[in-house]
Amino acid sequence: QVQLVESGGGLVQAGGSLRLSCAASGRAFSSYAMGWFRQAPGKEREFVSAISWSGGSTSYADSVKGRFTISRDSAKNTVYLQMNSLRPEDTAVYYCAAKSTYYRGTYTRVREYDYWGQGTQVTVSS
């Protein structure tokens, strides 16, 4: 089992940047594929980005492609989401998720993940 704790959210002006972190506790972090999702008020949770257990594969939602970058540091049991050129429509609670797997690809659906963090609020002002 793994526990996930997100950090790094906050209030930023449009065009600004934030880096979210997701610290994982528990064993075998390197065998978990990781993902970032977000949920705005009144909307469903949506996929943002994902990274394979090895870090060799990544994927992004079209809405963040070219602006967000996902990465992982297995030595620190941490996955990051670097968010640049933020827009008001990026405002949401951002969640980190983990899935135990040795599949070399990524997972983009909410139901595919086994563990979730509590979320961190990101607010982008116009």
Secondary structure, DSSP 8 states (H G I E B T S, - for coil): --EEEEE--EEEETT--EEEEEEEESS-GGGEEEEEEEE-TTS--EEEEEE-TTS--EEE-TTTTTTEEEEEETTTTEEEEEE-S--GGG-EEEEEEEEE---SS----GGG-SEE---EEEEEE-
